[in-house]
């Protein structure tokens, strides 16, 4: 049985800085997917909101 301990990211992205349940994944999408998401953002009808 192998025991694995938490290890800080070599490039400074520490898991303890992220909200619980989140993880950093630098290669989550292909460059084409990333580009298409960025191109779609300007078309979104975003508005300010206030939560009270």
C-alpha positions in Angstrom: 0.0 0.0 0.0 1.3 3.4 -1.0 0.5 6.5 1.1 0.5 9.8 -0.8 0.8 13.1 1.1 -0.3 16.6 -0.2 2.4 18.3 -2.1 2.6 21.9 -3.2 2.5 22.6 -7.0 6.0 23.0 -8.4 5.0 26.3 -10.0 3.3 27.9 -7.0 -0.3 27.0 -7.3 -1.1 25.7 -3.9 -4.2 23.7 -3.4 -4.8 25.3 0.0 -5.4 28.7 -1.7 -8.4 27.4 -3.7 -11.9 27.0 -2.2 -12.7 23.5 -0.8 -13.6 21.1 -3.6 -11.8 23.1 -6.3 -8.6 22.1 -8.1 -6.3 23.8 -10.6 -6.2 22.1 -14.0 -4.1 24.1 -16.5 -4.9 21.9 -19.4 -8.7 21.4 -19.0 -9.5 22.4 -22.5 -7.8 22.3 -25.9 -6.6 25.6 -27.3 -9.5 25.5 -29.8 -12.0 25.1 -27.0 -10.4 27.9 -25.0 -10.5 30.2 -28.1 -14.1 29.5 -28.8 -15.1 30.2 -25.2 -13.2 33.5 -25.2 -14.9 34.4 -28.6 -18.3 33.7 -27.1 -17.9 35.9 -24.0 -18.6 39.3 -25.7 -22.0 38.1 -26.9 -23.2 37.3 -23.4 -25.6 39.8 -21.9 -24.0 40.2 -18.6 -25.4 42.7 -16.0 -24.4 43.9 -12.6 -26.2 42.2 -9.7 -26.4 42.9 -6.0 -27.0 40.2 -3.4 -28.2 41.5 -0.1 
